[in-house]
Amino acid sequence: MAMNDMLKPGEPRRVTVLGSTGSVGCNTVDLLLRDREAFTVEALAAGSNVALLVEQALALRPAFVAMADPSARDALEAGLAGTGIAFAVGPEAVIEAAERPSDWVMAAIVGAAGLSSTLAAIRRGVIVAVANKECLVCAGDLVMAETKRSGATLLPVDSEHSAIYQVFDFAQRDGIERIILTASGGPFREADLAHMRKVTPAEALAHPNWDMGSKISIDSATMMNKGLELIEAHYLFDMPESRIDVLVHPQSVIHSMVSYIDGSVLAQLGSPDMRTPIAYALGWPRRIAAPAARLDLAALSRLTFEQPDPKRFPALRLARTALQSGGGAPTILNAANEVAVRHFLERNIGFLDIADIVEETLSVIDGGRVTSLAEILELDRQSRDRAGRLVERCVAR
Ligand SMILES: NC(=O)c1ccc[n+]([C@@H]2O[C@H](COP(=O)([O-])OP(=O)(O)OC[C@H]3O[C@@H](n4cnc5c(N)ncnc54)[C@H](OP(=O)(O)O)[C@@H]3O)[C@@H](O)[C@H]2O)c1
């Protein structure tokens, strides 16, 4: 019996994967390849990894593939020769992939670079599985307004938000008291500031529980990831910042919780494998099989919890403040963080400089009110510019 028999009888789900060559993208492709009858693939899109995109296209036979990097044209043409698979290159090709007719889109491009294509998918009113949390951080009001207007269904892919989605009683919102986002604490949960000042990208990339792309791994190490997730949760579940808690849970077994006015706390548990939340979104509203390791709670024996340390992890405070300030503040936070993380990975700045650059960018740029996509992209550009200058100052030090 095919593993995804739950989806049948009926039409196979027609899917598109944006960011297919990344960590979330590859996990999605892995699930798609496990049941070729349950899914057909309309489009795949990625940034610049032509070899992997071609390999995925040959395995999944999509109607169309897109590569953001315009210089990929020749290699893509050669790799797809004789297959009949249509292709295009450049940022507009990625948007075209999102616009093509599919029932379900995985939005897994990293950073604000994924905003336009995620919005293009949302505007079609289909199911959009959102891994690209940065689009909700930098343009949350716009993304939610377009979702409402088009009738799209947003399904969270982040394991924390997938957990919340699974235990959040949407029919009885009045009964919900708080959301409790769990955080692993990252590789420096127990490190002191003197050590954190000197850590290398390799040390910061070594997440204790999850195997992820480089940007989110650094965000996890600074705990900016939890700050971005706080903003993401605010938009996805329409909860005020004051009712979203963050709790460090080093084992990453409880993926998040929702507490209710009667004292109940509902949680979702699982091993740290992104194929579980991706499968939840891929099969939704049904459950489909996923090959994640099964939990052995007796072997684990102990689940522990602690408060995050605001002194060593200021990013969380910055994200909370940006969300409270509203307007363009989360857009600035996200843009400055993307710039700082890239420069940390390129060894131009130190680990602790990341939060400092975000804080200073937030203090010098006026977020104001941003509503349209053009205004958001302009604020994003200005913030990147300013954060880039702060990086230069760090380099000169
Ligand atoms: N990894 C996880 O376990 C995880 C968990 C929860 C949430 N998320 C979120 O999911 C998103 C993706 O994370 P990831 O870890 O999968 O990142 P990743 O491994 O770095 O992959 C990023 C993907 O985006 C593509 N890309 C980058 N720039 C692009 C552009 N301008 N246009 C089109 N495609 C572009 C990359 O293509 P190329 O590689 O071909 O250049 C790649 O396919 C992030 O927002 C992250 O926060 C990830």
The ligand as an SDF file (V2000), in Angstrom:
LIG
                    3D

 48 52  0  0  0  0  0  0  0  0999 V2000
   15.6620   24.5010    7.7140 N   0  0  0  0  0  0  0  0  0  0  0  0
   14.7220   24.3000    8.5900 C   0  0  0  0  0  0  0  0  0  0  0  0
   14.6770   23.2610    9.2260 O   0  0  0  0  0  0  0  0  0  0  0  0
   13.6650   25.3710    8.8200 C   0  0  0  0  0  0  0  0  0  0  0  0
   12.7480   25.1790    9.8500 C   0  0  0  0  0  0  0  0  0  0  0  0
   11.7500   26.1250   10.0310 C   0  0  0  0  0  0  0  0  0  0  0  0
   11.6710   27.2430    9.2080 C   0  0  0  0  0  0  0  0  0  0  0  0
   12.6000   27.4090    8.2130 N   0  0  0  0  0  0  0  0  0  0  0  0
   12.5010   28.5960    7.3600 C   0  0  0  0  0  0  0  0  0  0  0  0
   12.3870   28.1490    6.0180 O   0  0  0  0  0  0  0  0  0  0  0  0
   13.0510   29.0550    5.1340 C   0  0  0  0  0  0  0  0  0  0  0  0
   14.1000   28.2740    4.3430 C   0  0  0  0  0  0  0  0  0  0  0  0
   15.0650   27.8090    5.2610 O   0  0  0  0  0  0  0  0  0  0  0  0
   16.1560   26.7200    4.8640 P   0  0  0  0  0  0  0  0  0  0  0  0
   16.8550   26.3730    6.1020 O   0  0  0  0  0  0  0  0  0  0  0  0
   15.5290   25.6650    4.0310 O   0  0  0  0  0  0  0  0  0  0  0  0
   17.1250   27.6360    3.9750 O   0  0  0  0  0  0  0  0  0  0  0  0
   18.2740   27.1760    2.9590 P   0  0  0  0  0  0  0  0  0  0  0  0
   18.6550   25.7630    3.2150 O   0  0  0  0  0  0  0  0  0  0  0  0
   19.3120   28.2100    3.0000 O   0  0  0  0  0  0  0  0  0  0  0  0
   17.5320   27.2070    1.5460 O   0  0  0  0  0  0  0  0  0  0  0  0
   17.0690   28.4160    1.0060 C   0  0  0  0  0  0  0  0  0  0  0  0
   16.3720   28.1640   -0.3110 C   0  0  0  0  0  0  0  0  0  0  0  0
   16.0210   29.4480   -0.8660 O   0  0  0  0  0  0  0  0  0  0  0  0
   16.5720   29.5320   -2.1890 C   0  0  0  0  0  0  0  0  0  0  0  0
   16.8300   30.9250   -2.4790 N   0  0  0  0  0  0  0  0  0  0  0  0
   17.6830   31.7710   -1.8560 C   0  0  0  0  0  0  0  0  0  0  0  0
   17.6010   32.9980   -2.3960 N   0  0  0  0  0  0  0  0  0  0  0  0
   16.6790   32.9150   -3.3890 C   0  0  0  0  0  0  0  0  0  0  0  0
   16.1430   33.8460   -4.3080 C   0  0  0  0  0  0  0  0  0  0  0  0
   16.5570   35.1090   -4.3280 N   0  0  0  0  0  0  0  0  0  0  0  0
   15.2010   33.4180   -5.1730 N   0  0  0  0  0  0  0  0  0  0  0  0
   14.7940   32.1370   -5.1770 C   0  0  0  0  0  0  0  0  0  0  0  0
   15.2540   31.2060   -4.3220 N   0  0  0  0  0  0  0  0  0  0  0  0
   16.1850   31.5980   -3.4390 C   0  0  0  0  0  0  0  0  0  0  0  0
   17.8230   28.6740   -2.1490 C   0  0  0  0  0  0  0  0  0  0  0  0
   18.2310   28.3380   -3.4550 O   0  0  0  0  0  0  0  0  0  0  0  0
   19.7740   27.9190   -3.8060 P   0  0  0  0  0  0  0  0  0  0  0  0
   20.2790   27.1150   -2.6620 O   0  0  0  0  0  0  0  0  0  0  0  0
   19.5950   27.1430   -5.0790 O   0  0  0  0  0  0  0  0  0  0  0  0
   20.5280   29.1830   -4.0030 O   0  0  0  0  0  0  0  0  0  0  0  0
   17.2760   27.4850   -1.3420 C   0  0  0  0  0  0  0  0  0  0  0  0
   16.4820   26.6810   -2.1740 O   0  0  0  0  0  0  0  0  0  0  0  0
   13.6490   30.1440    6.0260 C   0  0  0  0  0  0  0  0  0  0  0  0
   12.7750   31.2180    6.0550 O   0  0  0  0  0  0  0  0  0  0  0  0
   13.7390   29.4900    7.3910 C   0  0  0  0  0  0  0  0  0  0  0  0
   13.6580   30.4300    8.4400 O   0  0  0  0  0  0  0  0  0  0  0  0
   13.5820   26.5070    8.0160 C   0  0  0  0  0  0  0  0  0  0  0  0
  1  2  1  0
  2  3  2  0
  2  4  1  0
  4  5  1  0
  4 48  2  0
  5  6  2  0
  6  7  1  0
  7  8  2  0
  8  9  1  0
  8 48  1  0
  9 10  1  0
  9 46  1  0
 10 11  1  0
 11 12  1  0
 11 44  1  0
 12 13  1  0
 13 14  1  0
 14 15  2  0
 14 16  1  0
 14 17  1  0
 17 18  1  0
 18 19  2  0
 18 20  1  0
 18 21  1  0
 21 22  1  0
 22 23  1  0
 23 24  1  0
 23 42  1  0
 24 25  1  0
 25 26  1  0
 25 36  1  0
 26 27  1  0
 26 35  1  0
 27 28  2  0
 28 29  1  0
 29 30  1  0
 29 35  2  0
 30 31  1  0
 30 32  2  0
 32 33  1  0
 33 34  2  0
 34 35  1  0
 36 37  1  0
 36 42  1  0
 37 38  1  0
 38 39  2  0
 38 40  1  0
 38 41  1  0
 42 43  1  0
 44 45  1  0
 44 46  1  0
 46 47  1  0
M  CHG  2   8   1  16  -1
M  END
$$$$
